[in-house]
Structure formats: C-alpha cells, structure tokens
Amino acid sequence: MMMKRLTEQDEDQLRQWLDNPDAGFKLLYKASTQGYNPTTFHQLCDNKGPTVTVGYNSVGWVFGGYASESWTSRGDYVQAPGSFLFRLANANKFDPLKIDPGNENVQQCLYDEKANGPVFGGTAGNDWQVFTGTFEANKGNFVDAKGTVAIGNAYGAGTGVDANAFCGGNLLYLDVEVYSIGRRDESKLLPEGADWRDVQWTDNEREKLKQHVAGYKPTSSSVSQANILLAGQVGAGKSSFFNTITSIYKGRVSSQAMAGSHQHSVSKKYRSYEVKAERGGETLCFRLCDTMGLEDANTGLDLDDLNYLLDGNVPDNYQFNPAVKITPATPGFKTATGVKDRVHCVVLVLDTRNISVMPEDIMGKIRKVYDKAMDRGIPTVVLLTKVDKACEYVGRDLNMVYRSRFIQDKVQEVNEKLGVPEYQILPLRNYSKQTSLDTKIDILSLSALKHILGFADDYLDEHCRSPPAENQL
C-alpha cells in the first residue's frame, strides 16, 4: 500500500479551500515509487473526477494544484472553473497560500495531453508543468523531472505572486502525488449509543437548562452578575453566541449584537451585554462581554488592552483603536475596581474548521489570552463553533455532534495546542440562517453557558470571602 505524504493539517486546509468539510483524499499516483511517467500518470488518474496534485521539493516546500475537471488525455486546453494552485508549506513550515486564475484565463486552467504529466496554465504559458519526459522512481532521493514553473500566466496574474512564492523556485522533487476527491471515511461516526458525551435532546431538557441558567446567582453576595469575557478569532462566532443566548430568552431569533463573516472584526466596541429572562422581564445574573476579534500581529484586539479588560477597567461601549492602547488616561477608565468588576470566566471562541489551519500568529495570540487568564486565576472555556459546517453528519443532524469522531478529534487537538482540559472544550452551533428556534441548538448553547457559569463560580469561591448566595445550578 502506498503511503501518502499529505498530512491531516494539509487536508484540512484543502477542505477549507474547496468549501467541502467532508472531502476525502485518495492517493492515485505517487511518482517516488511509480516513476515520473506521463503514461503511468494518465493510466492511473484519467477519468477520476476532480484531483489534487501535490509536489514536495528538496527544501521542504509543499505546493500543488486543484483540477476541477477530470484528466482524460484529450489533447487540448480545458475550461475548468474553480481550479487553483496552492502552497501548503514553506521550508517545512505550514504556510498556506491559494492562487486563483484570472477570470479571463478560465479557459486556460489546465492543459490535458497524454504526452505530459499534469499541466496547469494555458496559451500564455504554463504556470506549472509538473514534469516532462520519463524519469525513474526516486525512492527517497531528489529528482529533476524537467518541470517548469512561471506563476502569473493564468494563475495569480497581477497579484505579484511568483514561482518563489509558490515553490521557492525549486522543482527538484522528493515526490509528486495525485489524489482523487471523494468523501471521508464514515468511520468518523461512532456507533449509536457510543456518544463520547451524554446529552438528552428533548424539549424537556431544553426547558430545564433554560430555567437553570435563568435562576443562576453568583456564589458571592457581593457580586450581582458574573462577567464572562468572549475572545476569539475574527468570524468565529463571539457575537453570535450572545445572539443565540438572547434569542432563546426572547423566544425568537435575535441579532442584537453585530455579527457576520468578515475579514476584519465586526465588533469594534467593548460591549457588556445583559440578557433578560423574557421581554420586559428581569435581567439575568451574568454579562457576556464582547471584544474585538483576534487578528494578525498588527490588527485586531491588542493583547496589552486585554489586561485592562480582565481587570475590569474598561467601560462599556469603549471604542477600540488598534493604534491607541488603553491607559489609565483613557476616557471612562475605571481605576477603583474590585472582584465584582473583574472577568470571572474567559471564553475562547474558535471555528472548528480552522483549528488545524489557523495561522500561527493567531494561535499564538489565543495562547497568550489563555496564559493571561491563568496568571489571574480566571477559568477558561473553549467554545468550538460551526460544528455543522465542520462535519457533514453533524450538519445533517446536530445530535450527531457527540458521535462525531471528527469533532472529538478537534476537541483533543485544542487540548494539545492550548492545554485547556477537554471537559472545558464545548462544541456548539450558533443561530445563523435559521428564522425560528431549534431545540438542539438551544440545548448545546444553554449547556455550554451552564458550564461557563459554574466555572465563574469557581473563580468567585476562590477570590471572595463573603457568604455564598443561594444558587440553583
């Protein structure tokens, strides 16, 4: 059996680019063992539907191309909309880059000729001709298979991306692999009754959780509301989590907090949101505090500002400005703060689909948020959002979330990357396209909030000396 070099992290990135979370990759052709031979390539890869070709060079770059149409040895250029070139690793470091074709070059995405291996590009010049001629299997050595690369003809035109950005300008191959694209193995779903967490998916359970959360009171009588800080990557669903919770208590889908899918943070202000038990009813005894999303090193939430957020110094409705740090001179800055003002639990909100492919600078910021909370003794919970988009089975039926091996693997991966205990990592789905309430969405969200409030009480138990208030949780 041929062993593929494509890693799970690589596959996750390809799934994201393909917008297909359940794509599986079957190895069809491996040049290091089967030779760099156009005839062999076409015998094994023709008429297999869309394919991914991946090159591995002598200096640790991993790069390739997605062909949206089958190779068929047709002897002509191929109109293959949706095809793209990509880079997965730069000198052994995961560094993904997608290179799309220009619209005017859509009829020049591929050149499909039986005398050649895979060719991406067209009449203006081939962007990547993987190999020409015939060369023996290299079996661990490097081989110059007479490929060519000239990014910018059909792919990446006008973007400034060139051969150096694509493959380091190096086509001395350790290997070339071609994969067909199918569906991931259904073994990703655990047998019925073998759920890795137990949940009752009933209207009665939803109502019990709703009443528990509504009846919550902090364990310290000196604290009227638990302060929950939401932090996470842009687009992960921080604001949407608040909207989901307030929707449950309003009895309709609500969008009180600004939310959406954007390149940069939708949340521009620090907001301390309260939830009412019902329209015009009592305010519940917790606040969900929303912040700017975490972005790259120069944008998004400044981690120096985070210190003041955790310590309760920042006023509600504070307008974030990445160019201006929060200081005691900031208008509205609260100098005299106590336990009631501080954050009692930090919630890191992560998009389940991005765990394996999250840029290291963003993951580094998330680790720093966790470390700063730990330094202050503040419990941290991780919410894994968009589980329905990360796993096809969960997308079809949300109560499969705890039967999904994939979601379980992501919980374990977060544990390994951040050190947060697995029981503090909670999958859920926010309201996004729904126009009416859904019992299963509500159960996951309310259960998560119940756990969060319990961890907030752990903080208050440790930091308050006053007698505990009665608590229904």
Protein Blocks (a to p, Z undefined) as FASTA:
>chain_A
ZZdfbdfklmmmmmmmnopakbccddfbdfklnopafklmmmmmgonbjaddddddfkop
acddddfbdcehlopacddehiacddfbgghiacdddddddfklmmmmbccdfkbccded
dfkopfbdfbgcjdddfehpacdehiacdehilgophnlpafklmnoopacdfbdcdddd
ddddfklpccehiafbdcddbfklmmmmmmmmmmpccfbfkbmbdcddddddehilpmmm
mmmmmmmmnopacdfbgcdddfbdfblbdcdddddfbghiacdfbdcddddddddfkgcj
dfklmmmmmnopacghiacdfkbccdfklghiafbdcfklmcfbdcddddfklmmmgcfk
lmmmmmmmmmmmmmnopacddddehklmmpmklmmomklmmmmmklmmmmmmmmmmnopa
fklcccddddfkbcbdcfklmmmmmmmmmmmmmmmmmmmmmmpcbdcdddfZZ
